[in-house]
Amino acid sequence: MSKVVQIRDVPDDVHTALVQAAKAEGLSLTRYALRELERAARRPAVTRHNADVIDRVRREVDVQVPRIDIVDALQEGRDRIEA
């Protein structure tokens, strides 16, 4: 069953930015906020998955790449997709 989430005390500038972002994507503020909350909720699972992939690749490939470099590259790719 769906739940209701209410957020109080949202600063005016944050509210304005969210409304503008939603409008730019042709979404209501509610739909936009729900989408962003869904993305935020998936991040820990994605992070764990990425760490597992990094560990597996390190074991299988004889090249040392710092984890932070890989994570940064993944984030850059996600940022491009979300933009």
C-alpha positions as CSV (number, residue, x, y, z in Angstrom):
1,M,0.0,0.0,0.0
2,S,1.3,3.5,-0.8
3,K,2.2,5.8,2.0
4,V,1.9,9.5,2.4
5,V,5.1,11.5,3.1
6,Q,4.8,15.1,4.2
7,I,7.8,17.4,4.4
8,R,7.6,20.5,6.6
9,D,9.7,23.6,6.7
10,V,11.0,23.4,3.1
11,P,13.0,26.6,2.5
12,D,11.5,28.8,-0.2
13,D,14.5,28.6,-2.4
14,V,14.5,24.8,-2.3
15,H,10.7,24.7,-3.0
16,T,11.2,27.1,-5.9
17,A,14.0,25.1,-7.4
18,L,12.0,21.8,-7.1
19,V,8.9,23.4,-8.8
20,Q,11.1,24.7,-11.6
21,A,12.8,21.4,-12.1
22,A,9.5,19.6,-12.2
23,K,8.0,22.1,-14.6
24,A,11.1,21.7,-16.9
25,E,10.5,18.0,-17.1
26,G,6.7,18.4,-17.5
27,L,5.9,16.8,-14.2
28,S,3.9,17.9,-11.2
29,L,5.9,18.6,-8.1
30,T,4.5,15.4,-6.5
31,R,5.6,13.2,-9.4
32,Y,9.0,14.9,-9.6
33,A,9.6,14.5,-5.8
34,L,8.5,10.9,-5.9
35,R,10.9,10.1,-8.7
36,E,13.7,11.7,-6.9
37,L,12.9,9.9,-3.7
38,E,12.8,6.6,-5.6
39,R,16.2,7.3,-7.0
40,A,17.5,8.1,-3.6
41,A,16.1,4.9,-2.2
42,R,17.9,2.8,-4.9
43,R,21.3,4.4,-4.3
44,P,22.5,2.1,-1.5
45,A,21.7,-1.0,-3.5
46,V,23.4,0.5,-6.6
47,T,26.4,1.4,-4.5
48,R,26.6,-2.1,-3.0
49,H,26.3,-3.6,-6.5
50,N,29.0,-1.3,-7.9
51,A,31.3,-2.2,-5.1
52,D,30.7,-5.9,-5.7
53,V,31.5,-5.4,-9.5
54,I,34.6,-3.5,-8.7
55,D,35.9,-6.2,-6.3
56,R,35.1,-8.9,-8.8
57,V,36.9,-7.1,-11.7
58,R,39.9,-6.4,-9.4
59,R,40.2,-10.1,-8.8
60,E,39.8,-11.0,-12.4
61,V,41.9,-8.3,-14.1
62,D,45.5,-7.6,-13.3
63,V,45.2,-3.9,-13.3
64,Q,45.0,-1.7,-10.2
65,V,42.5,1.1,-10.5
66,P,41.6,3.0,-7.3
67,R,38.0,2.4,-6.2
68,I,37.4,6.1,-6.0
69,D,38.4,6.6,-9.7
70,I,35.9,3.9,-10.7
71,V,33.1,5.3,-8.5
72,D,33.8,8.8,-9.8
73,A,33.5,7.5,-13.4
74,L,30.3,5.8,-12.6
75,Q,28.8,8.9,-11.0
76,E,29.9,11.0,-14.0
77,G,28.0,8.6,-16.3
78,R,24.9,8.7,-14.1
79,D,25.0,12.5,-14.0
80,R,25.1,12.6,-17.8
81,I,22.2,10.2,-18.1
82,E,20.1,12.2,-15.5
83,A,20.9,15.6,-17.1
